[in-house]
Amino acid sequence: MTDIASVKPAMPAASTPAAGVSSFQGPTPAPAPPSTPERLQQQLDEAIADSDTSLRFRVDRDAGRIVVAVLDHSGALILQIPSETALAIARRLAATGALLDIRT
């Protein structure tokens, strides 16, 4: 399996095309998708290894949402998508089907 960090650009043609002939070889195939969430996390870590930030993915099962966190070099949270407020709303909707308790 090819991972994101090892994808190399296509090699140029060995010879110069004849006049009027295009050297376009078509689109290069996309790398195969990772087989597990852990492998995807490893590929993302490798791809942004030189950066001061990292990405973390998790699934909030109660809300039924994927959560992405952007962390700085020390591991402190910079940004989370969706926010905790949005997750709380999604959890409430998933549990009750409503945002407000309107029982009288």
CYANA upper distance limits for C-alpha pairs under 8 A (distance plus 0.5 A):
  1 MET  CA     32 ALA  CA      7.05
  2 THR  CA      6 SER  CA      7.17
  2 THR  CA      7 VAL  CA      7.34
  2 THR  CA     31 PRO  CA      6.38
  2 THR  CA     32 ALA  CA      6.85
  3 ASP  CA      7 VAL  CA      7.11
  3 ASP  CA     31 PRO  CA      7.24
  3 ASP  CA     32 ALA  CA      8.02
  3 ASP  CA     34 PRO  CA      8.05
  3 ASP  CA     43 GLN  CA      7.11
  4 ILE  CA     31 PRO  CA      7.57
  4 ILE  CA     43 GLN  CA      6.61
  4 ILE  CA     44 LEU  CA      8.39
  4 ILE  CA     47 ALA  CA      7.41
  5 ALA  CA     43 GLN  CA      7.30
  5 ALA  CA     46 GLU  CA      6.85
  5 ALA  CA     47 ALA  CA      6.20
  7 VAL  CA     31 PRO  CA      7.93
 10 ALA  CA     28 THR  CA      7.81
 13 ALA  CA     23 SER  CA      7.98
 17 PRO  CA     21 VAL  CA      6.40
 17 PRO  CA     22 SER  CA      7.33
 17 PRO  CA     23 SER  CA      6.64
 34 PRO  CA     39 ARG  CA      6.40
 34 PRO  CA     40 LEU  CA      6.03
 35 SER  CA     39 ARG  CA      7.14
 35 SER  CA     40 LEU  CA      8.20
 36 THR  CA     40 LEU  CA      6.89
 37 PRO  CA     41 GLN  CA      6.70
 38 GLU  CA     42 GLN  CA      6.75
 39 ARG  CA     43 GLN  CA      6.68
 40 LEU  CA     44 LEU  CA      6.70
 41 GLN  CA     45 ASP  CA      6.64
 41 GLN  CA     56 ARG  CA      7.69
 41 GLN  CA     57 PHE  CA      7.90
 42 GLN  CA     46 GLU  CA      6.73
 43 GLN  CA     47 ALA  CA      6.63
 44 LEU  CA     48 ILE  CA      6.77
 44 LEU  CA     55 LEU  CA      7.86
 45 ASP  CA     49 ALA  CA      6.18
 45 ASP  CA     54 SER  CA      7.20
 45 ASP  CA     55 LEU  CA      7.87
 48 ILE  CA     53 THR  CA      8.05
 48 ILE  CA     54 SER  CA      7.33
 49 ALA  CA     54 SER  CA      8.35
 52 ASP  CA     72 ASP  CA      6.50
 52 ASP  CA     73 HIS  CA      5.60
 53 THR  CA     70 VAL  CA      7.17
 53 THR  CA     71 LEU  CA      5.95
 53 THR  CA     72 ASP  CA      4.97
 53 THR  CA     73 HIS  CA      6.03
 54 SER  CA     70 VAL  CA      6.29
 54 SER  CA     71 LEU  CA      5.72
 54 SER  CA     72 ASP  CA      6.98
 54 SER  CA     73 HIS  CA      7.85
 55 LEU  CA     68 VAL  CA      7.29
 55 LEU  CA     69 ALA  CA      6.18
 55 LEU  CA     70 VAL  CA      5.30
 55 LEU  CA     71 LEU  CA      6.77
 56 ARG  CA     68 VAL  CA      6.19
 56 ARG  CA     69 ALA  CA      5.60
 56 ARG  CA     70 VAL  CA      7.08
 56 ARG  CA     71 LEU  CA      8.16
 57 PHE  CA     66 ILE  CA      7.51
 57 PHE  CA     67 VAL  CA      6.19
 57 PHE  CA     68 VAL  CA      5.19
 57 PHE  CA     69 ALA  CA      6.97
 58 ARG  CA     66 ILE  CA      6.35
 58 ARG  CA     67 VAL  CA      5.76
 58 ARG  CA     68 VAL  CA      7.20
 59 VAL  CA     64 GLY  CA      7.67
 59 VAL  CA     65 ARG  CA      6.36
 59 VAL  CA     66 ILE  CA      5.00
 59 VAL  CA     67 VAL  CA      6.40
 60 ASP  CA     64 GLY  CA      6.23
 60 ASP  CA     65 ARG  CA      5.87
 60 ASP  CA     66 ILE  CA      6.66
 60 ASP  CA     67 VAL  CA      7.24
 61 ARG  CA     65 ARG  CA      7.23
 62 ASP  CA     91 ARG  CA      6.10
 62 ASP  CA     94 ALA  CA      7.74
 62 ASP  CA     95 ALA  CA      8.44
 63 ALA  CA     87 LEU  CA      6.59
 63 ALA  CA     88 ALA  CA      8.02
 63 ALA  CA     90 ALA  CA      5.53
 63 ALA  CA     91 ARG  CA      4.69
 63 ALA  CA     92 ARG  CA      8.34
 63 ALA  CA     94 ALA  CA      6.75
 64 GLY  CA     90 ALA  CA      8.24
 64 GLY  CA     91 ARG  CA      8.27
 64 GLY  CA     94 ALA  CA      8.33
 65 ARG  CA     87 LEU  CA      8.28
 67 VAL  CA     80 GLN  CA      7.55
 67 VAL  CA     81 ILE  CA      6.25
 67 VAL  CA     82 PRO  CA      6.58
 68 VAL  CA     80 GLN  CA      6.22
 68 VAL  CA     81 ILE  CA      5.74
 68 VAL  CA     82 PRO  CA      7.78
 69 ALA  CA     77 LEU  CA      7.33
 69 ALA  CA     78 ILE  CA      8.01
 69 ALA  CA     79 LEU  CA      6.31
 69 ALA  CA     80 GLN  CA      4.85
 69 ALA  CA     81 ILE  CA      6.93
 70 VAL  CA     77 LEU  CA      6.59
 70 VAL  CA     78 ILE  CA      5.94
 70 VAL  CA     79 LEU  CA      5.63
 70 VAL  CA     80 GLN  CA      6.75
 71 LEU  CA     75 GLY  CA      5.70
 71 LEU  CA     76 ALA  CA      5.84
 71 LEU  CA     77 LEU  CA      5.09
 71 LEU  CA     78 ILE  CA      5.81
 71 LEU  CA     79 LEU  CA      7.71
 72 ASP  CA     76 ALA  CA      5.97
 72 ASP  CA     77 LEU  CA      7.07
 72 ASP  CA     78 ILE  CA      6.91
 80 GLN  CA     84 GLU  CA      8.32
 82 PRO  CA     86 ALA  CA      6.39
 82 PRO  CA     87 LEU  CA      6.97
 83 SER  CA     87 LEU  CA      6.76
 84 GLU  CA     88 ALA  CA      6.59
 85 THR  CA     89 ILE  CA      6.88
 86 ALA  CA     90 ALA  CA      6.71
 87 LEU  CA     91 ARG  CA      6.52
 88 ALA  CA     92 ARG  CA      6.68
 89 ILE  CA     93 LEU  CA      6.70
 89 ILE  CA     99 LEU  CA      7.46
 90 ALA  CA     94 ALA  CA      6.54
 91 ARG  CA     95 ALA  CA      6.56
 92 ARG  CA     96 THR  CA      6.46
 92 ARG  CA     97 GLY  CA      7.67
 92 ARG  CA     98 ALA  CA      7.40
 92 ARG  CA     99 LEU  CA      6.66
 93 LEU  CA     97 GLY  CA      4.98
 93 LEU  CA     98 ALA  CA      5.65
 93 LEU  CA     99 LEU  CA      6.43
